[in-house]
Amino acid sequence: MFQSSLQFAKDLDANDSLASYRDQFHFPKTAEGEKKLYFTGNSLGLQPLNAKNRIGRILDEWADYAVDGHFYSEHPWWDYHERMAPKLAKVVGAEPSEVTIMNTLTANLHFLMVSFYRPTSTRYAILCEEKAFPSDQYLMKSQLKFHGFDFESALIEVSGNGSAPTTEDFVKAIEENKDRVALILLGGVNYYTAGVLDIETITRVARSHGITIGWDLAHAAGNISLKLHDWGVDFAAWCSYKYMNAGPGSLSGVFIHKRHHDQSSIPRFEGWWGVDKSERFQMNDSFKPAVGAEAWQLSNLPILALAPYDASLDLFEEVGMASLTAKSKQLTDYLEFKIREIAEQTGYPLEIITPQNRGAQLSIYIPNNGRAIFDHLCENGVVPDWRNPNVIRVAPAPFYNSFEDVYLFAERFKDAIYSTDSSVK
Ligand SMILES: Cc1ncc(COP(=O)(O)O)c(C=O)c1O
């Protein structure tokens, strides 16, 4: 279905209804002033052009209104994040009351553990994937330690058969450990392989055994189609600086399923921004929770950090996840086609370790010379991502990468192989 030529890539771009969105983003440039071939939106998404304006607007309102900006500026700050929630809810398949924006990802997962990791003497284990993202490992181990459990026995790390664990591996592990697992915490999209888990199936199996299940959606939000509400996920959190393009270290999104909203028994660490708006500034001693995920809020929010997230959500609102994921699939499939072509032409040992069920990323395992190839790419206007010991991650983001980008990446990848290994003819 795909063809090799540059013209073919250009034709795909000409027929791409999202092609113009590329111009809505700033690209890093080469010394010659050319746009770099940016394939690291899975780590830090590019800056939307309107981010600067949106931040500038807050700075202006701060200058003009000072403290009155909280309530009386054109875009009041006290509920700024609430106006973002309906847009964000569409990205993750939630009801607006089920999402909120606060803190950062690891901090949020810790706070969510207060509510959703409630171990008993018999049911205390946490089930996760082997080689989970390091911050998640530290999080789970420190939570177990905090609750007095030994992580050697209380952390069940599910392994795959020589590769990342699959949905089937998790289902089997849940069935085997159902009586001792208190919480399951998994990455929806594996950060290393980019494989997507069947969140719906794993959630259903977990819940059928009365096990609470949460998802780290750092690599999933804004990347794959999600239906967190319909799938019955208990809770989820994600960062906004990858596919959500909200800027370095920007705030984290949180999902808490509606069925948990009215439970007065649910433990939670609380702060004044979680108080119902009708009472928030009455400075009462008692905590009247806001409706929904908002009740988990703690502090008044850093509006300057929210502003680019808001700018980015406007683009998501315009485009919609259905169009983005459709382009993403075509773009990543095309990348796979080009890499397989190179492997054939050069006979070089390249292995795509990303399964077919994936988002906007391919992880290429290069056993011998990977780092030299990666360095050569970086020296030649490409921005891919390196993961030890020998994987190059390449993430074509449908918002701003073109098919021509992918074509040019493949050309430079081939050059890098020839230039760094003289045994390749
Ligand atoms: C899968 C995953 N989980 C957690 C984190 C940690 O995020 P933060 O530093 O925002 O807490 C990251 C960061 O890249 C990640 O990729």
PDBQT file of the ligand as one rigid body, heavy atoms in Angstrom, charges set to zero:
ROOT
HETATM    1  C1  LIG A 501       5.352   6.568  31.895  1.00  0.00    +0.000 C 
HETATM    2  C2  LIG A 501       5.804   7.714  32.743  1.00  0.00    +0.000 A 
HETATM    3  N1  LIG A 501       5.428   7.767  34.033  1.00  0.00    +0.000 NA
HETATM    4  C3  LIG A 501       5.835   8.761  34.833  1.00  0.00    +0.000 A 
HETATM    5  C4  LIG A 501       6.633   9.779  34.373  1.00  0.00    +0.000 A 
HETATM    6  C5  LIG A 501       7.086  10.836  35.330  1.00  0.00    +0.000 C 
HETATM    7  O1  LIG A 501       6.513  12.053  35.069  1.00  0.00    +0.000 OA
HETATM    8  P1  LIG A 501       6.744  13.340  36.010  1.00  0.00    +0.000 P 
HETATM    9  O2  LIG A 501       8.195  13.654  35.992  1.00  0.00    +0.000 OA
HETATM   10  O3  LIG A 501       5.952  14.409  35.324  1.00  0.00    +0.000 OA
HETATM   11  O4  LIG A 501       6.248  13.003  37.374  1.00  0.00    +0.000 OA
HETATM   12  C6  LIG A 501       7.019   9.790  33.024  1.00  0.00    +0.000 A 
HETATM   13  C7  LIG A 501       7.869  10.868  32.498  1.00  0.00    +0.000 C 
HETATM   14  O5  LIG A 501       8.337  10.873  31.386  1.00  0.00    +0.000 OA
HETATM   15  C8  LIG A 501       6.602   8.717  32.192  1.00  0.00    +0.000 A 
HETATM   16  O6  LIG A 501       6.986   8.646  30.919  1.00  0.00    +0.000 OA
ENDROOT
TORSDOF 0
